[in-house]
Amino acid sequence: MVGNPAASRGMLPVVPEELGIDPLLLALLHLAAFLDLSDDSSPDADAAGEALEHVGLYVQRLDEPLLDRLEEQLGRLYEHARAAEWPEEQREFVADFLYSCGIGQDEEDDDRS
């Protein structure tokens, strides 16, 4: 959202319950976004990077049906973020979450092939 004070602290806006996004996925996204999108003053960048690597490792352990559900929910969340005019950095974070966790390919990589 335009002028969203949470965005300056690396946090995603609150997601409406009506979207039907799994609350555990939202909790994970909010935490990962905070670690990834916060400015350099907080949290410690090295510790945040290490924590995000662990998030990626654990997401990679999910089975295919659950990954498919997460991908579908992330798509719905991205569409909501676009309609709600979330900052571009936050929309990209949602769109690239699984790729950032080591799953799939980045669409830009596909374009360069």
C-alpha positions, 0 to 999 in steps of 0.5 A, a space after each residue: 500500500 502507498 505510504 505503508 509504514 510497515 514497508 519501511 521496516 521490511 514487513 508485509 502488510 496484514 493479509 485479509 483472512 478472506 483470501 484463504 491463505 494458510 496462516 502458517 504460510 503467511 507467518 513464514 512469509 512475514 518473518 522471511 520478508 522481515 529478515 530479507 527486506 529490512 534495512 541494514 540497521 536491523 536485524 544483523 544482515 549475516 544472521 538474517 541471511 543464515 536464517 533465510 538459508 535455513 528457511 529455504 532448506 526446510 521449504 525444500 523438504 516439502 512434498 510436491 502436493 504441498 508445494 503445489 498448494 503453496 505456489 497457488 496461494 502465493 499466486 493469489 497473494 501476489 494478485 492481492 498485493 498488486 491490486 492493493 498496490 504493495 511496494 514493488 519490492 514486497 510484490 517481488 518477494 512474494 512472487 520469488 519466494 519459492 525460487 528464493 528457497 531453491 525451488 523452480 526457476 526464475 522467470 528471467 532465467 527462462 527468458 535468457 535461455 
